[in-house]
Amino acid sequence: MIENFRNFIDPKDFSINIYRGKINIKNYKKIITLGVNKIVIKLDNLKITLNGNNFSLTKLKDEELLITGKLESLEMKYE
C-alpha cells in the first residue's frame, strides 16, 4: 500500500502531456536529438520524435522536460 501511495506522489511511469504551446515529458531515458525543429526522446523500447517549430527545452528535474514551441507532429516507434 505504501508503494502505491509513493507511485501516486512520484510516479515512475513515462508520461507525455501536450498543452497549447507546451509539452511535458516525464520519466524518459535519454535525449537523442535536440533541435529547434526536431526533438527525439528515448525510453526503454520506445523512441518518440517531436517535429515542429521554435522548440525550446527546459529540464525541470532529472527525468522531466518542458518543451515550448509549436508541435506539428509526434511519432512513437517501438524498437
Backbone bond lengths (Angstrom), bond angles and torsions (degrees), N, CA, C in turn:
res aa  C-N    CA-C-N  psi(-1)  N-CA   C-N-CA  omega(-1)  CA-C   N-CA-C  phi
1 M - - - 1.441 - - 1.526 111.24 -
2 I 1.319 116.63 -39.40 1.459 120.16 179.61 1.530 110.19 -65.00
3 E 1.345 117.60 -38.79 1.464 120.58 178.62 1.525 111.02 -63.44
4 N 1.321 118.21 -39.55 1.461 121.45 176.95 1.523 110.76 -62.10
5 F 1.310 116.66 -42.08 1.460 121.05 178.10 1.526 110.38 -64.55
6 R 1.335 117.06 -42.08 1.463 121.95 179.19 1.532 110.39 -62.27
7 N 1.332 117.91 -42.01 1.458 121.38 178.03 1.527 111.51 -67.52
8 F 1.312 118.07 -31.15 1.458 121.30 176.52 1.528 110.33 -67.38
9 I 1.322 116.54 -42.24 1.459 121.98 -179.58 1.537 111.07 -72.63
10 D 1.332 117.32 -43.94 1.460 122.97 -176.80 1.524 108.84 -134.33
11 P 1.336 118.54 77.57 1.456 121.12 -174.31 1.526 112.18 -64.81
12 K 1.335 116.00 144.41 1.460 122.38 -179.85 1.522 111.91 -101.18
13 D 1.327 118.49 -6.32 1.452 122.13 179.89 1.523 110.24 -76.61
14 F 1.324 115.22 148.65 1.450 120.94 175.18 1.526 109.61 -65.49
15 S 1.319 116.49 141.51 1.462 120.06 173.24 1.518 109.20 -147.67
16 I 1.320 114.72 148.64 1.456 121.54 175.21 1.519 107.10 -134.42
17 N 1.309 116.60 126.13 1.463 122.86 179.42 1.519 108.10 -120.80
18 I 1.326 115.79 127.81 1.452 121.42 -177.64 1.521 108.79 -111.32
19 Y 1.324 114.95 124.76 1.451 122.91 178.56 1.526 107.78 -120.92
20 R 1.278 118.79 175.19 1.462 121.76 176.47 1.530 108.91 -67.20
21 G 1.322 115.71 110.88 1.460 121.10 177.66 1.510 115.87 80.40
22 K 1.352 117.93 3.06 1.460 120.77 -177.54 1.524 110.43 -144.39
23 I 1.330 115.50 146.22 1.461 122.44 175.51 1.523 106.54 -132.52
24 N 1.316 116.58 127.31 1.463 122.29 179.11 1.519 107.48 -111.87
25 I 1.330 116.99 124.33 1.464 122.80 -179.80 1.518 108.11 -120.98
26 K 1.334 116.08 129.80 1.467 121.35 -179.98 1.516 110.36 -123.17
27 N 1.312 114.83 141.62 1.457 124.43 174.11 1.518 113.49 64.17
28 Y 1.324 116.60 45.43 1.457 122.28 172.21 1.526 108.57 -85.80
29 K 1.325 117.50 169.61 1.470 121.02 179.85 1.526 112.86 -102.38
30 K 1.360 116.71 -42.36 1.450 118.78 -172.40 1.528 110.13 -157.01
31 I 1.334 116.58 145.37 1.454 122.05 171.50 1.526 106.53 -94.43
32 I 1.341 116.42 118.17 1.468 120.90 -178.24 1.520 110.57 -90.01
33 T 1.320 117.63 -48.03 1.465 123.08 -178.71 1.518 108.77 -129.50
34 L 1.320 115.30 135.87 1.457 120.20 179.50 1.521 108.57 -136.16
35 G 1.333 115.93 109.66 1.451 120.90 179.76 1.515 110.48 -144.94
36 V 1.322 116.68 173.27 1.462 120.03 -178.51 1.528 112.08 -73.20
37 N 1.348 117.76 -18.81 1.463 121.51 -179.31 1.521 113.80 -117.73
38 K 1.336 117.24 -8.89 1.464 120.14 -177.30 1.521 110.51 -151.45
39 I 1.334 115.59 133.69 1.460 122.24 174.48 1.522 107.23 -132.43
40 V 1.333 116.06 132.03 1.460 121.18 178.00 1.522 107.88 -120.83
41 I 1.338 115.13 126.14 1.461 123.29 -177.84 1.524 108.41 -116.72
42 K 1.334 117.63 139.12 1.460 122.76 -179.92 1.518 110.10 -111.28
43 L 1.322 114.74 134.90 1.452 122.38 169.14 1.518 106.67 -111.38
44 D 1.318 118.76 -166.92 1.458 120.14 -179.04 1.526 111.95 -55.34
45 N 1.311 117.96 -59.96 1.463 122.18 -177.75 1.535 111.37 -127.41
46 L 1.315 117.00 24.25 1.455 122.23 -176.03 1.527 109.54 -135.78
47 K 1.323 115.42 135.46 1.466 120.99 175.53 1.520 107.23 -117.76
48 I 1.326 116.44 128.74 1.457 122.44 -179.98 1.527 108.64 -113.33
49 T 1.340 115.70 125.61 1.453 121.83 179.02 1.522 108.83 -113.71
50 L 1.323 115.97 123.19 1.455 122.80 176.65 1.524 107.94 -106.56
51 N 1.316 117.55 126.20 1.458 122.89 176.03 1.518 108.49 -116.89
52 G 1.330 115.75 139.12 1.456 119.39 -179.11 1.509 111.83 178.22
53 N 1.317 116.21 -149.72 1.463 122.72 -177.30 1.522 110.90 -135.77
54 N 1.314 114.27 145.66 1.474 122.30 173.20 1.524 113.55 56.16
55 F 1.332 117.63 40.82 1.458 119.96 177.68 1.520 110.44 -67.94
56 S 1.305 114.42 138.34 1.457 122.94 173.45 1.520 106.41 -135.68
57 L 1.310 116.85 135.32 1.458 121.34 -172.47 1.521 110.73 -113.70
58 T 1.321 115.66 134.89 1.452 122.48 173.26 1.519 107.45 -125.25
59 K 1.313 116.56 124.99 1.459 120.39 177.74 1.521 107.52 -88.81
60 L 1.329 115.97 116.38 1.458 120.09 -176.22 1.523 111.95 -85.49
61 K 1.317 116.32 -49.93 1.458 122.21 176.83 1.524 106.79 -135.59
62 D 1.327 117.43 -175.31 1.458 120.71 -177.71 1.524 112.63 -55.08
63 E 1.301 118.09 -40.34 1.460 121.43 -176.50 1.525 111.94 -123.50
64 E 1.330 116.93 33.02 1.463 120.67 -179.66 1.525 109.83 -136.21
65 L 1.330 115.88 132.05 1.458 122.40 -179.79 1.513 110.45 -123.59
66 L 1.316 116.23 148.28 1.448 122.45 168.99 1.521 106.43 -123.43
67 I 1.330 115.82 119.27 1.454 122.28 -178.68 1.518 107.32 -110.69
68 T 1.325 116.49 129.38 1.465 120.24 174.31 1.523 107.97 -110.63
69 G 1.312 116.32 154.01 1.451 122.04 -178.86 1.518 110.10 137.49
70 K 1.313 115.67 -173.51 1.461 121.08 -178.45 1.529 109.70 -101.86
71 L 1.320 116.96 112.54 1.458 123.09 178.39 1.525 109.21 -82.58
72 E 1.338 116.22 126.00 1.459 121.39 177.23 1.516 112.41 -104.98
73 S 1.340 116.53 -34.44 1.460 119.70 177.58 1.521 110.63 -155.71
74 L 1.319 114.48 155.14 1.453 122.67 178.97 1.517 106.96 -135.10
75 E 1.327 116.93 128.78 1.452 122.18 179.36 1.516 109.13 -122.63
76 M 1.336 116.01 133.22 1.462 121.20 176.24 1.515 107.17 -118.03
77 K 1.338 116.11 126.40 1.458 121.16 -176.04 1.527 109.15 -131.40
78 Y 1.339 116.04 121.61 1.461 120.95 175.92 1.523 109.65 -80.85
79 E 1.315 116.08 135.41 1.464 120.99 -179.28 1.508 111.16 -122.22
